[in-house]
Amino acid sequence: MNTKQFSGLLMLLLVIILASENNNNLVMGRTCKSPSFTFRGPCFSDHNCKGVCMNEGFDDGDCQGLLRRCYCKKPCADRTGPN
C-alpha cells in the first residue's frame, strides 16, 4: 500500500469516527449535550461521567470523541412560548 492510499484510508476512517459521534436521538425528542465543567482528564468510564454530570444537574453523561471527553446530556427545553 503506497502513501497516497494509506492517507486516503486514514482520512476516510477519521470521517467515519467523527460522523458516528454526531448521533442525536431523533425518536425520543431532542437531547441537548454539553461538555462537563468539572470532569478532569480523559474519559474512559461512562459510569463516572454520568455521576459527574448528575452532580452538575444533568440527567445523563457519557464519554465521546477522539479525545474522550465527558459530555453531559438532558432533554432540551421547549423554547415555545405560551399559546
C-alpha positions as CSV (number, residue, x, y, z in Angstrom):
1,M,0.0,0.0,0.0
2,N,1.5,3.3,-1.0
3,T,1.4,6.5,1.0
4,K,-1.4,8.1,-1.0
5,Q,-3.7,5.1,-0.4
6,F,-2.8,5.0,3.2
7,S,-3.5,8.7,3.8
8,G,-6.9,8.3,1.9
9,L,-7.8,5.3,4.1
10,L,-6.9,7.2,7.2
11,M,-8.9,10.2,6.2
12,L,-12.0,8.0,5.5
13,L,-11.6,6.4,8.9
14,L,-11.5,9.8,10.6
15,V,-14.6,11.0,8.8
16,I,-16.5,7.8,9.8
17,I,-15.5,8.2,13.5
18,L,-16.5,11.9,13.6
19,A,-19.8,11.2,11.8
20,S,-20.7,8.5,14.3
21,E,-20.1,10.8,17.3
22,N,-22.8,13.2,16.0
23,N,-25.7,10.9,16.8
24,N,-28.8,12.7,18.1
25,N,-31.8,10.9,19.5
26,L,-34.5,11.9,17.0
27,V,-37.1,9.4,18.0
28,M,-37.4,10.3,21.7
29,G,-37.0,14.1,21.2
30,R,-34.1,16.3,21.1
31,T,-31.2,15.8,23.6
32,C,-29.0,18.7,24.5
33,K,-25.4,17.9,25.4
34,S,-22.6,19.9,26.9
35,P,-19.0,19.2,27.8
36,S,-18.7,18.6,31.6
37,F,-17.4,21.6,33.5
38,T,-15.9,19.6,36.4
39,F,-14.7,16.3,34.8
40,R,-10.9,16.3,34.6
41,G,-8.7,14.2,32.3
42,P,-9.6,11.7,29.6
43,C,-13.0,10.0,30.0
44,F,-12.8,6.2,29.9
45,S,-15.8,5.3,32.1
46,D,-19.4,6.3,31.1
47,H,-20.5,5.5,34.7
48,N,-18.1,8.0,36.2
49,C,-19.0,10.6,33.6
50,K,-22.7,10.1,34.3
51,G,-22.1,10.6,38.1
52,V,-20.2,13.8,37.5
53,C,-22.9,15.1,35.1
54,M,-25.7,14.3,37.6
55,N,-23.9,16.4,40.2
56,E,-23.9,19.2,37.6
57,G,-27.7,18.9,37.2
58,F,-27.9,16.8,34.1
59,D,-29.8,13.6,33.5
60,D,-27.0,11.5,31.9
61,G,-23.5,11.6,30.5
62,D,-21.1,9.6,28.5
63,C,-17.6,9.6,27.1
64,Q,-17.4,10.8,23.4
65,G,-15.0,11.8,20.7
66,L,-11.5,11.1,19.7
67,L,-10.1,13.0,22.8
68,R,-12.5,11.0,25.1
69,R,-14.3,13.9,26.8
70,C,-17.2,13.7,29.2
71,Y,-20.4,15.1,27.7
72,C,-23.5,15.7,29.9
73,K,-27.0,15.2,28.4
74,K,-30.5,16.2,29.2
75,P,-33.7,16.7,27.3
76,C,-33.8,20.1,25.5
77,A,-36.0,22.8,27.0
78,D,-39.1,23.6,24.9
79,R,-38.5,27.2,23.6
80,T,-42.0,27.8,22.5
81,G,-43.9,30.5,24.4
82,P,-47.4,30.3,25.9
83,N,-50.2,29.9,23.4
